[in-house]
Amino acid sequence: MCNPEPRSSTLSVGQRRNACRSPARSVRRGAHRLYSVLSLRLHVPLPPVTSSRAGSELQSTPIPSLQSNHCCCPILPVKRYSRRYDRNRSRRYVQALVDVTVFPHDFAWGAATAAYQIEGGWNMDGRGPSVWDTFCHAKGGVFEDHTGDVACNSYQLWEEDLKCIQQLGLTHYRLSISWSRLLPDGTTNHVNPKGVAYYNKVIDDLIACGVTPMITLYHMDLPQALQDLGGWSSTEIADIFESYARFCFKTFGDRVKLWITLNEPYVCAKLGHEDGTFAPGIKDPGISVYLAGHNMLRAHAKAWHTYNTHFRPLQAGQVSLALNSDWAEPLHPGCPKDAAATERYKDFSLGWFACPVFCTGDYPESMRARIQSRSLDLGCKQGSRLPRFSKDEPSPLGTADFFALNYYTSRKVKDLNDGSKKSELSFVGDQGAEGVVDPSWPICGVHWLAVVPDGLRKLLKYIKETYTSLPIYITENGFSQMGPVQIEDADRCQFYQDTLQEVGKAISQDRVNVKGYFAWSLLDNFEWNHGYSVRFGLFHVDFSTPELKRIIYRSGREYAAVIRKQRSQTKPRSI
């Protein structure tokens, strides 16, 4: 029998700390304590920093009202991320914590964004609506009914974004194309020339500044016109996506050499078609999730083969898809059921898309067997709910020139085969596993985001040993902030230092071929169903003013310093 789940005090760290303060000070901090309790133990913001005028002004930003989140992960008592160095220590000392010499001289230092999250201009210059426009305008699905109608207004303020990129000294910048800005109805029957001009300018400006663009073709924002035809549940969507990808390769491929076809197909399928918490908001447990995921893989495979056949010989670029994954370990290491559940958890998340592309050309055997068995047990008339790849279509096997990884957090996994989900038609029931947050892990901002930097190193090594020795780009990784804005974000600084140390160990000790790191995100932006209540940016965006001023966080300054140091110390030697 497995051990019971770990427990800890019902008081958060913030509450225990506040209980020891003087009554007067406790009164002053009362609102922050209440915020911590109501927000499911979200961390208490750092004390105000008054050393800079901008920072002290922003400390007065009102705490946003709270809304229950949409994450299904159980919440165990947790602690906030801890600063392990003194604020007053010199920046030179802090930077020395990251050994930049382990990173290759051509390492890609980047930051990432996505079109719907930053561009705004939702109905400007011929752009068609996307599923996220529809989802947000329907009300009720996003924190305080926030929308991406304006967001960071990067469609009109691109030059300001470029200044931020230059200030950081980035070598690479990952952005996505708004499919409906380029092709308003989703097809090449109607091309929007103003959309083409916008992305041409962005690409040209980046290259003129010595920054390499990495372009994502699809980052959650399917044109609504295609959703009306069935969206990712439609068989025809794969050919439509291939035509869109072909258009982008032809239009921008002479300058763009790094392509991502799809961002996080797991999230799009699971949250968008199973849970209904992301656009398009479909709740069809155990059915649409697999159909959407399958058609996204078909679309990716077709796009990669098109590039490989028609564009690679002249353009010499590389194409992949960005897969998100937690690192996972058994909740009780000595429990065989939890150990088996952990392997299923990995297969149903990362393996779902990595196995067809990097290993076998098909889904993990455990995934196919579980869904087949449960489909029969639950009396599904159509047989297995997990589709099969057709021999008449391009195979997904080998359709990636590098591994693109989005990593944010880790989970401890427990077996669910004896739980309430056993008789339910659902993805979680098929998986038979549940990921929980270890109470020893600190939390940043949103309750699901446990801070586990060494989980990234373990995941990188696992990918190398399980899937591929191809180069790996960490295409997203970040640390969130909620409540009052903290320009002097010491916790996030510590996070980036810890994380880059772990990446360095993966390179130098585990011999993982990590080629780049992209921080999420360049800017505070529209964070999907959290709206603007969660901030990941290296630059703060003041959404309370029309100017949407960009102000660099301390973490942005320190990230820039690490980049400068690495580039100055690892320049290729002349022969």
C-alpha positions as CSV (number, residue, x, y, z in Angstrom):
1,M,0.0,0.0,0.0
2,C,1.2,3.5,-0.8
3,N,1.9,6.0,1.8
4,P,-0.6,8.8,2.4
5,E,-0.1,12.1,0.7
6,P,2.3,14.5,2.5
7,R,0.6,17.2,4.6
8,S,1.8,20.4,6.1
9,S,0.4,23.2,8.3
10,T,-2.7,24.8,6.9
11,L,-1.1,28.2,7.4
12,S,0.9,29.6,4.5
13,V,4.4,30.8,5.0
14,G,3.2,34.4,4.6
15,Q,0.6,33.9,7.3
16,R,3.1,32.4,9.7
17,R,5.5,35.3,9.1
18,N,2.9,37.9,9.5
19,A,1.7,36.4,12.8
20,C,5.1,37.3,14.4
21,R,4.9,41.0,13.4
22,S,3.9,43.8,15.6
23,P,0.2,44.7,15.6
24,A,0.8,48.0,13.9
25,R,2.8,46.4,11.1
26,S,0.2,43.7,10.8
27,V,-2.5,46.2,10.2
28,R,-0.5,47.8,7.4
29,R,0.0,44.4,5.8
30,G,-3.6,43.3,6.4
31,A,-4.8,43.6,2.8
32,H,-1.8,41.6,1.6
33,R,-2.5,38.8,4.1
34,L,-6.2,38.7,3.0
35,Y,-5.0,38.6,-0.6
36,S,-2.7,35.6,0.2
37,V,-5.5,33.6,1.9
38,L,-8.1,34.2,-0.8
39,S,-5.8,33.5,-3.7
40,L,-5.1,30.0,-2.6
41,R,-1.7,30.7,-1.0
42,L,-0.4,32.9,-3.8
43,H,2.8,34.5,-2.5
44,V,2.8,37.7,-0.6
45,P,4.4,40.5,-2.7
46,L,7.9,41.7,-1.6
47,P,8.0,44.9,0.5
48,P,8.0,48.1,-1.5
49,V,11.3,49.2,-3.0
50,T,11.7,52.9,-3.0
51,S,15.1,53.2,-4.6
52,S,13.7,54.0,-8.0
53,R,10.9,56.4,-8.8
54,A,9.3,54.1,-11.3
55,G,9.4,51.1,-8.9
56,S,7.9,53.0,-6.0
57,E,5.1,54.4,-8.1
58,L,4.2,51.0,-9.5
59,Q,4.1,49.5,-6.0
60,S,0.8,51.3,-5.4
61,T,-0.9,49.4,-8.3
62,P,-4.2,48.0,-6.9
63,I,-4.4,44.3,-6.2
64,P,-6.8,42.8,-8.9
65,S,-9.9,41.1,-7.8
66,L,-9.8,37.3,-7.7
67,Q,-11.4,34.7,-9.7
68,S,-11.2,30.9,-9.4
69,N,-8.6,29.6,-11.8
70,H,-9.2,26.9,-14.4
71,C,-6.3,24.6,-13.6
72,C,-7.4,21.1,-12.5
73,C,-4.1,20.4,-10.6
74,P,-4.7,19.8,-6.9
75,I,-3.3,22.4,-4.6
76,L,-1.3,21.3,-1.6
77,P,0.1,23.7,1.0
78,V,3.1,25.4,-0.6
79,K,5.7,28.1,0.1
80,R,6.7,31.2,-1.8
81,Y,9.9,31.4,-3.8
82,S,12.7,32.5,-1.5
83,R,15.4,35.0,-2.2
84,R,18.7,33.4,-1.3
85,Y,20.9,36.5,-1.6
86,D,20.9,39.9,-0.2
87,R,19.3,42.7,-2.3
88,N,22.3,44.9,-1.5
89,R,24.9,42.6,-2.8
90,S,26.6,43.8,-5.9
91,R,25.1,42.9,-9.3
92,R,28.6,41.6,-10.2
93,Y,28.4,39.0,-7.5
94,V,24.9,37.9,-8.6
95,Q,25.9,37.5,-12.2
96,A,28.9,35.4,-11.2
97,L,26.4,32.8,-10.0
98,V,25.8,31.8,-13.7
99,D,28.8,30.2,-15.3
100,V,28.4,31.6,-18.8
101,T,31.4,29.8,-20.2
102,V,29.5,26.5,-20.5
103,F,27.2,28.0,-23.1
104,P,28.5,27.6,-26.7
105,H,29.5,30.8,-28.5
106,D,26.5,30.6,-30.9
107,F,24.0,30.0,-28.1
108,A,20.6,31.6,-28.8
109,W,19.6,34.1,-26.1
110,G,16.0,35.0,-26.7
111,A,12.6,36.0,-25.4
112,A,9.3,34.8,-26.7
113,T,5.9,36.3,-27.4
114,A,2.7,35.3,-29.2
115,A,0.5,37.4,-31.5
116,Y,-2.8,37.3,-29.7
117,Q,-1.1,38.0,-26.4
118,I,0.7,41.2,-27.5
119,E,-0.5,42.6,-30.8
120,G,-3.9,44.0,-30.1
121,G,-5.5,45.6,-33.2
122,W,-8.0,42.8,-33.2
123,N,-10.2,44.4,-36.0
124,M,-7.7,46.7,-37.6
125,D,-6.4,46.8,-41.2
126,G,-8.4,43.7,-42.4
127,R,-7.6,41.3,-39.7
128,G,-10.2,38.6,-39.3
129,P,-11.4,37.3,-35.9
130,S,-9.8,34.4,-34.2
131,V,-11.2,31.9,-31.7
132,W,-9.7,33.9,-28.9
133,D,-11.6,37.0,-30.0
134,T,-14.8,35.0,-29.9
135,F,-13.9,33.3,-26.6
136,C,-13.1,36.6,-24.8
137,H,-16.0,38.6,-26.2
138,A,-18.4,35.9,-25.1
139,K,-17.6,36.9,-21.4
140,G,-17.1,34.6,-18.4
141,G,-14.1,32.6,-19.6
142,V,-11.4,35.1,-18.8
143,F,-10.4,36.9,-15.6
144,E,-12.6,40.0,-15.2
145,D,-13.6,39.6,-18.9
146,H,-10.2,40.8,-20.1
147,T,-9.6,40.6,-23.8
148,G,-6.7,40.8,-26.2
149,D,-8.4,43.6,-28.2
150,V,-5.5,46.0,-27.4
151,A,-3.1,43.9,-25.3
152,C,0.4,45.5,-25.6
153,N,-0.7,47.1,-28.9
154,S,2.4,45.7,-30.5
155,Y,0.7,46.0,-33.9
156,Q,1.1,49.8,-33.6
157,L,4.0,49.9,-31.1
158,W,6.4,47.4,-32.7
159,E,9.2,50.0,-32.6
160,E,8.9,50.1,-28.8
161,D,9.1,46.3,-28.7
162,L,12.2,46.4,-30.8
163,K,13.8,48.9,-28.4
164,C,13.2,46.4,-25.6
165,I,14.8,43.6,-27.6
166,Q,17.8,45.7,-28.3
167,Q,18.1,46.8,-24.6
168,L,18.2,43.1,-23.6
169,G,20.9,42.4,-26.2
170,L,18.9,39.3,-27.5
171,T,20.4,37.3,-30.3
172,H,17.0,35.7,-31.1
173,Y,13.4,36.7,-30.8
174,R,10.5,34.2,-31.0
175,L,7.2,35.6,-32.2
176,S,4.1,34.2,-33.8
177,I,2.1,35.2,-36.8
178,S,-1.6,35.9,-36.4
179,W,-3.0,33.5,-38.9
180,S,-6.2,35.6,-39.2
181,R,-4.2,38.9,-39.7
182,L,-2.4,37.3,-42.6
183,L,-5.3,35.3,-44.0
184,P,-8.6,36.7,-42.6
185,D,-10.7,33.6,-43.4
186,G,-7.8,31.2,-42.8
187,T,-7.3,30.3,-46.5
188,T,-5.0,31.7,-49.2
189,N,-8.1,32.7,-51.1
190,H,-8.0,36.0,-49.2
191,V,-4.5,37.5,-48.4
192,N,-4.4,40.6,-46.3
193,P,-1.6,42.8,-47.7
194,K,-1.4,45.0,-44.6
195,G,-0.8,41.9,-42.5
196,V,2.0,40.8,-44.9
197,A,3.5,44.2,-44.7
198,Y,3.5,44.2,-40.9
199,Y,5.3,40.9,-40.5
200,N,7.8,41.9,-43.3
201,K,8.6,45.0,-41.3
202,V,9.0,43.0,-38.1
203,I,11.3,40.5,-39.7
204,D,13.4,43.1,-41.6
205,D,13.8,45.2,-38.5
206,L,15.0,42.3,-36.4
207,I,17.5,41.2,-39.0
208,A,18.8,44.8,-39.4
209,C,19.4,44.8,-35.6
210,G,21.3,41.5,-35.8
211,V,18.5,39.5,-34.1
212,T,17.5,36.2,-35.6
213,P,13.7,35.7,-35.8
214,M,12.1,32.4,-34.8
215,I,8.6,32.3,-36.2
216,T,5.6,30.3,-34.8
217,L,2.9,29.7,-37.3
218,Y,0.2,28.8,-34.9
219,H,0.0,29.9,-31.2
220,M,-3.5,29.1,-30.1
221,D,-5.3,31.6,-32.3
222,L,-7.1,29.7,-35.0
223,P,-9.1,31.9,-37.4
224,Q,-12.8,31.8,-36.3
225,A,-13.8,31.2,-39.9
226,L,-12.0,27.8,-39.7
227,Q,-13.5,27.0,-36.4
228,D,-16.9,27.5,-37.9
229,L,-16.0,24.7,-40.3
230,G,-15.0,22.4,-37.5
231,G,-11.6,23.7,-36.4
232,W,-9.0,21.2,-35.3
233,S,-11.7,18.5,-35.1
234,S,-12.1,18.7,-38.9
235,T,-10.1,16.4,-41.1
236,E,-9.7,19.1,-43.7
237,I,-7.8,21.4,-41.3
238,A,-4.5,19.7,-42.0
239,D,-4.5,20.6,-45.7
240,I,-5.7,24.1,-44.9
241,F,-2.8,24.5,-42.4
242,E,-0.3,23.2,-45.0
243,S,-1.5,25.8,-47.5
244,Y,-1.0,28.6,-44.8
245,A,2.4,27.2,-43.9
246,R,3.4,27.1,-47.6
247,F,2.3,30.7,-48.0
248,C,4.5,31.8,-45.0
249,F,7.5,29.8,-46.2
250,K,7.2,31.4,-49.6
251,T,6.6,34.9,-48.3
252,F,9.0,35.1,-45.4
253,G,11.3,32.1,-45.7
254,D,14.1,33.9,-47.6
255,R,14.8,35.6,-44.2
256,V,13.4,33.3,-41.6
257,K,15.5,30.2,-40.9
258,L,13.8,28.9,-37.7
259,W,10.2,27.9,-37.8
260,I,7.8,26.4,-35.3
261,T,4.6,25.0,-36.8
262,L,2.5,24.6,-33.7
263,N,2.9,25.8,-30.2
264,E,1.9,23.4,-27.4
265,P,-0.6,21.2,-29.2
266,Y,-1.2,19.4,-25.8
267,V,-2.6,22.7,-24.4
268,C,-4.7,23.4,-27.4
269,A,-6.2,19.9,-27.4
270,K,-6.6,19.4,-23.7
271,L,-7.7,22.9,-22.5
272,G,-9.4,23.9,-25.7
273,H,-11.3,20.6,-26.5
274,E,-11.5,18.6,-23.3
275,D,-11.7,21.1,-20.4
276,G,-13.1,24.1,-22.4
277,T,-11.1,26.6,-20.4
278,F,-9.2,27.8,-23.4
279,A,-10.6,28.8,-26.8
280,P,-12.6,27.5,-28.6
281,G,-14.1,26.4,-25.2
282,I,-15.2,22.9,-26.3
283,K,-16.1,20.5,-23.5
284,D,-16.2,17.0,-25.1
285,P,-14.4,14.7,-22.6
286,G,-12.4,11.8,-24.0
287,I,-13.3,12.5,-27.6
288,S,-12.4,15.8,-29.2
289,V,-9.1,16.0,-27.3
290,Y,-7.6,13.1,-29.3
291,L,-9.1,14.2,-32.6
292,A,-7.7,17.7,-32.3
293,G,-4.3,16.5,-31.3
294,H,-4.3,14.0,-34.2
295,N,-5.2,16.6,-36.7
296,M,-2.6,19.0,-35.4
297,L,0.1,16.3,-35.8
298,R,-1.2,15.7,-39.4
299,A,-1.0,19.4,-40.1
300,H,2.5,19.7,-38.7
301,A,3.7,16.7,-40.7
302,K,2.3,18.0,-43.9
303,A,3.9,21.4,-43.3
304,W,7.3,19.9,-42.5
305,H,7.3,17.7,-45.6
306,T,6.3,20.7,-47.7
307,Y,9.2,22.7,-46.4
308,N,11.6,19.8,-46.8
309,T,10.7,19.2,-50.4
310,H,10.0,22.7,-51.8
311,F,11.8,25.2,-49.6
312,R,14.7,23.7,-47.7
313,P,17.0,23.4,-50.8
314,L,17.0,27.1,-51.3
315,Q,16.2,28.5,-47.9
316,A,18.2,26.1,-45.7
317,G,16.0,26.7,-42.7
318,Q,14.8,24.4,-39.9
319,V,11.3,23.4,-38.8
320,S,9.9,21.9,-35.6
321,L,7.0,22.1,-33.2
322,A,7.0,23.4,-29.7
323,L,6.0,20.8,-27.1
324,N,5.3,21.7,-23.5
325,S,6.0,19.3,-20.7
326,D,6.3,19.1,-16.9
327,W,9.1,17.0,-15.3
328,A,7.3,14.2,-13.5
329,E,8.4,11.9,-10.6
330,P,6.4,9.4,-8.5
331,L,4.6,10.9,-5.5
332,H,5.8,7.9,-3.5
333,P,9.0,6.6,-5.1
334,G,8.7,3.2,-3.5
335,C,5.1,2.7,-4.7
336,P,4.9,0.6,-8.0
337,K,1.5,2.1,-8.9
338,D,2.8,5.6,-8.6
339,A,5.9,4.7,-10.7
340,A,3.7,3.2,-13.4
341,A,1.4,6.2,-13.2
342,T,4.4,8.5,-13.7
343,E,5.3,6.8,-17.0
344,R,1.7,7.1,-18.2
345,Y,1.7,10.8,-17.2
346,K,4.8,11.3,-19.4
347,D,3.4,9.3,-22.3
348,F,0.1,11.2,-22.2
349,S,1.7,14.6,-22.2
350,L,5.1,14.8,-23.9
351,G,5.0,11.4,-25.4
352,W,1.7,12.0,-27.1
353,F,3.4,14.3,-29.6
354,A,7.1,13.5,-29.2
355,C,6.7,9.8,-29.9
356,P,5.1,10.1,-33.3
357,V,7.7,12.7,-34.4
358,F,10.9,11.5,-32.8
359,C,10.5,7.8,-32.2
360,T,8.0,5.5,-33.9
361,G,5.6,7.5,-36.1
362,D,2.8,6.5,-33.8
363,Y,1.5,7.3,-30.3
364,P,3.1,5.6,-27.3
365,E,2.0,2.0,-26.9
366,S,0.8,2.6,-23.4
367,M,-1.4,5.4,-24.6
368,R,-2.9,3.4,-27.4
369,A,-3.5,0.3,-25.3
370,R,-5.1,2.3,-22.4
371,I,-7.5,4.2,-24.6
372,Q,-8.4,1.1,-26.6
373,S,-9.1,-0.9,-23.4
374,R,-11.1,1.8,-21.8
375,S,-13.0,2.5,-25.0
376,L,-14.2,-1.1,-25.0
377,D,-14.9,-1.1,-21.3
378,L,-17.0,2.1,-21.5
379,G,-18.9,0.8,-24.6
380,C,-17.7,3.3,-27.1
381,K,-19.4,2.4,-30.4
382,Q,-16.6,3.9,-32.6
383,G,-14.0,1.6,-31.0
384,S,-10.8,3.3,-29.9
385,R,-11.0,7.0,-29.6
386,L,-7.4,7.5,-30.5
387,P,-7.2,7.9,-34.3
388,R,-4.6,6.1,-36.5
389,F,-2.2,7.7,-39.0
390,S,-3.0,7.0,-42.6
391,K,-0.3,5.4,-44.8
392,D,-1.6,7.6,-47.6
393,E,-0.5,10.7,-45.8
394,P,3.0,12.0,-44.9
395,S,4.3,10.3,-41.8
396,P,5.0,12.4,-38.7
397,L,8.2,10.4,-38.0
398,G,11.3,12.5,-38.4
399,T,9.4,15.8,-39.0
400,A,11.5,17.9,-36.7
401,D,15.0,19.5,-37.3
402,F,15.4,20.3,-33.6
403,F,13.5,19.8,-30.3
404,A,11.6,22.8,-29.1
405,L,10.7,22.6,-25.4
406,N,8.4,24.8,-23.3
407,Y,9.0,24.0,-19.6
408,Y,7.5,25.8,-16.6
409,T,7.0,23.4,-13.7
410,S,7.2,19.9,-12.3
411,R,4.8,17.4,-10.7
412,K,4.7,14.5,-8.3
413,V,2.4,11.9,-9.8
414,K,0.0,9.5,-8.1
415,D,-2.0,6.6,-9.5
416,L,-5.7,7.1,-10.3
417,N,-6.8,3.7,-11.5
418,D,-8.8,3.2,-8.3
419,G,-10.3,6.7,-8.3
420,S,-13.5,8.3,-9.3
421,K,-12.3,8.8,-12.9
422,K,-12.2,5.1,-13.5
423,S,-15.7,4.9,-15.0
424,E,-15.7,8.4,-16.7
425,L,-15.0,9.0,-20.3
426,S,-12.2,11.5,-20.0
427,F,-8.6,12.2,-20.8
428,V,-7.6,12.0,-17.1
429,G,-9.4,8.7,-16.7
430,D,-7.6,7.3,-19.7
431,Q,-4.3,8.5,-18.3
432,G,-5.0,7.1,-14.9
433,A,-2.6,9.5,-13.3
434,E,-2.7,12.8,-11.5
435,G,0.0,15.4,-11.0
436,V,0.2,17.2,-7.7
437,V,2.5,20.0,-6.4
438,D,5.1,18.9,-3.8
439,P,4.6,21.1,-0.7
440,S,8.3,21.7,-0.5
441,W,8.3,23.5,-3.9
442,P,7.9,27.3,-3.9
443,I,5.1,28.9,-5.9
444,C,5.3,32.0,-8.0
445,G,2.1,33.9,-8.8
446,V,-0.5,31.5,-10.2
447,H,-1.0,28.5,-7.9
448,W,-0.1,25.8,-10.5
449,L,3.4,27.3,-11.2
450,A,5.7,25.5,-8.8
451,V,9.3,26.7,-9.2
452,V,11.5,23.7,-9.9
453,P,14.6,24.8,-11.9
454,D,16.3,21.4,-11.5
455,G,13.2,19.8,-13.1
456,L,14.3,21.4,-16.4
457,R,17.7,19.8,-16.2
458,K,16.1,16.4,-15.6
459,L,13.7,16.9,-18.4
460,L,16.4,17.9,-20.9
461,K,18.4,14.7,-20.0
462,Y,15.2,12.6,-20.3
463,I,14.5,14.0,-23.8
464,K,18.1,13.3,-24.9
465,E,17.9,9.7,-23.6
466,T,14.4,8.9,-24.6
467,Y,13.6,10.8,-27.8
468,T,16.5,12.4,-29.7
469,S,20.0,13.8,-29.7
470,L,18.9,16.6,-32.0
471,P,19.7,20.2,-30.8
472,I,17.2,21.4,-28.1
473,Y,15.9,25.0,-27.9
474,I,14.1,25.9,-24.7
475,T,11.5,28.0,-26.4
476,E,9.6,29.1,-23.3
477,N,10.4,29.3,-19.6
478,G,9.4,31.9,-17.1
479,F,8.3,33.1,-13.6
480,S,5.0,34.8,-12.9
481,Q,4.1,37.7,-10.7
482,M,0.7,38.7,-9.3
483,G,-0.6,41.5,-7.2
484,P,1.3,44.8,-6.8
485,V,3.9,45.3,-9.6
486,Q,7.5,44.7,-8.4
487,I,10.0,46.3,-10.8
488,E,12.8,45.2,-8.4
489,D,11.7,41.6,-8.9
490,A,14.4,39.9,-6.9
491,D,12.6,36.5,-6.8
492,R,12.4,36.4,-10.6
493,C,16.1,37.3,-10.8
494,Q,16.9,34.4,-8.5
495,F,14.7,32.1,-10.6
496,Y,16.6,33.0,-13.9
497,Q,19.9,32.5,-12.2
498,D,18.9,29.1,-10.8
499,T,17.4,28.0,-14.1
500,L,20.4,29.1,-16.2
501,Q,22.6,27.2,-13.8
502,E,20.6,24.1,-14.4
503,V,20.7,24.5,-18.1
504,G,24.5,25.0,-17.9
505,K,24.7,21.7,-16.0
506,A,22.7,19.9,-18.6
507,I,25.1,21.2,-21.2
508,S,28.4,20.6,-19.4
509,Q,27.7,17.6,-17.2
510,D,24.8,15.7,-19.0
511,R,26.1,16.6,-22.5
512,V,22.7,17.7,-23.7
513,N,22.9,19.7,-26.9
514,V,21.0,22.8,-25.8
515,K,21.2,25.4,-28.4
516,G,19.1,28.2,-27.0
517,Y,17.0,29.7,-24.2
518,F,13.9,31.9,-24.7
519,A,12.5,33.6,-21.7
520,W,8.7,33.9,-21.4
521,S,8.1,36.6,-22.0
522,L,9.5,39.8,-23.5
523,L,6.5,41.8,-22.1
524,D,3.8,41.5,-19.6
525,N,0.9,40.5,-21.7
526,F,-2.6,38.9,-22.0
527,E,-2.0,35.5,-20.2
528,W,-5.0,33.6,-21.7
529,N,-7.7,32.9,-19.2
530,H,-5.8,34.8,-16.5
531,G,-6.0,38.0,-18.5
532,Y,-3.7,40.7,-17.3
533,S,-3.7,39.5,-13.7
534,V,-0.5,37.5,-14.2
535,R,2.8,39.0,-15.4
536,F,5.7,37.1,-16.9
537,G,7.5,39.9,-18.7
538,L,11.1,41.0,-18.6
539,F,9.5,44.4,-19.3
540,H,6.5,45.7,-17.4
541,V,3.7,47.1,-19.5
542,D,1.6,49.8,-17.8
543,F,-1.9,48.7,-19.0
544,S,-3.5,51.6,-17.1
545,T,-2.3,54.2,-19.6
546,P,-2.9,54.6,-23.3
547,E,0.8,54.8,-24.0
548,L,1.3,51.3,-22.6
549,K,4.8,52.3,-21.5
550,R,7.4,49.5,-21.3
551,I,9.6,49.6,-18.1
552,I,12.4,47.1,-17.7
553,Y,12.2,44.8,-14.6
554,R,15.4,44.1,-12.6
555,S,15.2,40.6,-14.0
556,G,15.4,42.1,-17.5
557,R,18.5,44.1,-16.6
558,E,20.2,41.0,-15.1
559,Y,19.2,38.8,-18.0
560,A,20.8,41.4,-20.3
561,A,23.9,41.4,-18.2
562,V,24.2,37.6,-18.4
563,I,23.9,37.8,-22.2
564,R,26.6,40.5,-22.4
565,K,28.9,38.5,-20.3
566,Q,28.5,35.3,-22.2
567,R,28.9,36.9,-25.6
568,S,32.0,38.8,-24.4
569,Q,33.7,35.7,-23.0
570,T,32.8,33.0,-25.5
571,K,33.4,34.7,-28.8
572,P,34.8,32.2,-31.4
573,R,38.5,32.3,-31.7
574,S,40.0,33.5,-34.9
575,I,42.4,31.0,-36.6
